[in-house]
Amino acid sequence: MWVRQTINVLSLKLMLIVASSSHAEEPACTQIGDLEDAQLIRNGDIMLGGIFSFHSSWKNSQDNYEQSPLRLQCTSLNFRDFQFAQAMLFAIEEINNSSDLLPGVTLGYKMYDTCGSIARSVRVALSLLNSNDIEALPAEACTRPAQVQVIMGETSSSPTAAIATAIGPFHIPMVISHFATCACLSDKTKYPSFLRTIPSDYYQSRALAQLVKYFGWTWIGAVRTNDDYGNNGMATFIATAQQLGVCVEYSISFFRTDPLEKIQKIIEIIKTSTSKVIVTFLSNMDWDVLLHEFSRNNLTGYQWVGTEGWISDSQIAAMDKSHILDGAIGLSIPKTHVSGIKKFMFNVKPLNSSNSVLFGEFWEALFSCKFNQSNSGEIQKKCTGEEDLTGVENSFTDMSLMPIFYNVYKGVYAVAHALHEILNCNKTCDKNVQLNPYTVLQQLQKIHFKTKEGDFVYFNDNGDPPAKYEIINWQPRENDTVEFVGVGIYDASLPEDRQLSVKNMSLIWAKNSLQVPVSVCSEKCPHGTHKVLQKGKPVCCYDCVRCAEGEISNATADSISCLKCFPEFWSNEGRDACIKKEELFLSYEEIMGALLTTASLFGTCMTALVAAIFFRHRKTPLVRANNSELSFLLLFSLTLCFLCSLTFIGQPSDWSCMLRHTAFGITFVLCISCVLGKTIVVLMAFKASLPGRNITKWFGPTQQRVSVLGFTLIQVIICIIWLTMAPPLPIKNFKEFKDKIVLECDLGSTIGFWSVLGYIGLLAMLCFLFAFLARKLPDNFNEAKLITFSMLIFCAVWITFIPAYVSSPGKFSVAVEIFAILASSFGLLICIFIPKCYIILLKPEKNTKKNMMGKGTR
């Protein structure tokens, strides 16, 4: 806010100039306020402006508001910006000595010191637009072109934004900022005349987010400088990181003028946090303050991720005596070399400069000497001005910021190429062309040239150069030195999947570790589990919950959800693979299947044995007493009943499903029909023995055969209709058990199934009724009693079968049906035929006609 107020005040002063001239008798423009003196100046045909922070701070003064504010008293020499100014001087010197670029035209310069103050930055920028003449000028002079065609600077984003806002309406281009990276400066609606030779933080922020994601750091801290550079850069980084699944545990702002309590609070937040990776948007001046306090609090062991603002700054590395930043990784402007610039800087002499005061101050700081002895009597080394910089090691002779020097160099050459086109230069230039800053700005936006180092220089629609960064890793070496090792490249011009390239083999991390640090809120969920977010925490904090039964996760770690297995598959114990479900059916191999098979075969053999006994004694009275033909037919049907139970055992198939129920239905009807025939024969025999009755002729052997055939034919017709309309077919039952498949026969038509059973039940009830009526007929061997008892067993078995069948799961329902078939078959066999076999084999004396007629000895 105070920056905007300063801009408004300065703009108001410009308005007062016009106002004063309108009320004067003779219109004239006069300077209001104190003049600003340029720190470095050299006249030329075309003037370039430069704004640098030769000092990084100032002394605060108390204003009484009774007079104009005092000038800033600048402190703390800033060797970096002095290097940047020297890079500008080198480029201007090279262009002036060139016969190919701007021949016959000399470039001059005016450079101002802002002392790191945003307000002073705006003030000196307006000074570059105006003349520093004290005397009143004619009104016509108020509309003359600006004294400089281009302003080069500032180094930081916030003062650059303030300057661009102030001079934007005048369309004075700012070719360099060489180091102002805030993405906000790409907004042409706010900063229409801003250009730069360093990429926008829009790309750097996205590159940092991709770098963090590349190493698997999903839980990080963030520290930023509280200005446009830090706030905008971090905001873009956090937005991009969140899109990539990275969570920020904390985001702290800091400015180098903050009180010590604020730094202590930052340290406490870092120490109490669980994240081990800290992403920073800080400047070198911020680290000057932070490193001292971090060292005092032993804030080591954290993995720092930095921006181009400090990651390749050797002065920061030299200050880091406690190895706080060892293993740091970050993005830097790609390393380059500008031939001749190092020699130029090392040949600087204070006595030969355009401003001996500023150079003298720097010279005294470089060599710890004094040009003039102090009056205090303290003996100091005297400066000669001819000292040799070759053997000096300090931040001025450090060439680690060569990429930034190159940015300044490219900016000056961009201006020169634009002027070369405007002045129609060939062998000479047309000096009569009236230069207009707006024309220079338009031409700058079109330039496209190649430097002597082989790099192309141009600006996109936002005034930004192509974005390319080198990934730098701080690797400690002997003697407490740090080497900035390039370990990768980020090139925004490539496709997104190829923009980031990292060489993992050469990396060193915090505490000299060769293992990539781990910084996650929750460990990755292993296969077989899925993430469940923790309430009230970011998405990176979650619990790993085991997949439910029938679900798996095995595609990637940190699965959001589990995948259901296909119906025929089930999850394994580890919940990371689907395995084929066990298929359940009543097989011959299992105990229950083997027992039922044994019982079936035993019944078959037992029936065959009875048939053999009956056949062996077929001419005896007992066998012939009650229609031996029906007896053999009944034994045959019982054999089929025992054997049909085998069709229920084994894996269901199309033919077995249709056969088992139809065979069961037809054989049982045949069996019950025979029993019913025998019961009717007993009744007919009793009725025939009464005087005046001759009923046997109505139910002789022929009628018996026809009745058995007729009853059986009805069942056959029911089965045919059933098989035709909706036959039983094998199905896979997934509902009975979660982890198993029940292979069973679907009834197809339940009406057909219950019709078959109902018809059997009807015949059984008729048989039971007739047998019950004949149970007390006079005869030594009344077969009706045996039939009655067998029908009681038969009906009891099948009545209990219905609820047992309906409630039994899977293969057990099949076992219940087989048991019912075998139980009822054994009931018929034992109740009807075993007593006869007992008499035939063990009581042959009773196997006589007299005994059958009730005339034998009792």
Secondary structure, 3 states (H helix, E strand, C coil): CHHHHHHHHHHHHHHHHHHHHHHCCCCEECCCCCCCCCCEEECCCEEEEEEECCEEEEECCCCCCCCCCCCCEEEEECHHHHHHHHHHHHHHHHHHCCCCCCCCCCEEEEEEECCCCHHHHHHHHHHHHCCCCCCCEEHHHHHCCCCCCEEECCCCHHHHHHHHHHHHHHCCCECCCCCCCCHHHHCCCCCCCECCCCCCHHHHHHHHHHHHHHCCCCEEEEEEECCHHHHHHHHHHHHHHHHCCCEEEEEEEECCCCCHHHHHHHHHHHHHCCCCEEEEECCHHHHHHHHHHHHHCCCCCCEEEECCCCCCCHHHHHHCCCCCCCCCEEEECCCCCCCCHHHHHHCCCHHHCCCHHHHHHHHHHHHCCECCCCCCCCCCCECCCCCCCCCCCCCCCCCCCHHHHHHHHHHHHHHHHHHHHHCCCCCCCCCCCCCCHHHHHHHHCCCEEECCCCCEEECCCCCCCCCEEEEEEEEEEHHHEEEEEEEEEEECCCCHHHCEEECHHHCCCHHHCCCCCCCCCCCCCCCCEEEEECCCCCCCCEEEEECCCCEECCCCCCCCCCEECCCCEEECCCCCCEEECEEECCCCCCHHHHHHHHHHHHHHHHHHHHHHHHHHCCCCHHHHCCCHHHHHHHHHHHHHHHHHHHHHCCCCCHHHHHHHHHHHHHHHHHHHHHHHHHHHHHHHHHHHCCCCCCCHHHHCHHHHHHHHHHHHHHHHHHHHHHHHHCCCEEEEECCCCCCEEEEEEECCCHHHHHHHHHHHHHHHHHHHHHHHHCCCCCCCCCHHHHHHHHHHHHHHHHHHHHHHHHHCCCHHHHHHHHHHHHHHHHHHHHHHHHHHHHHHHHCHHHCCHHHHCCCCCC
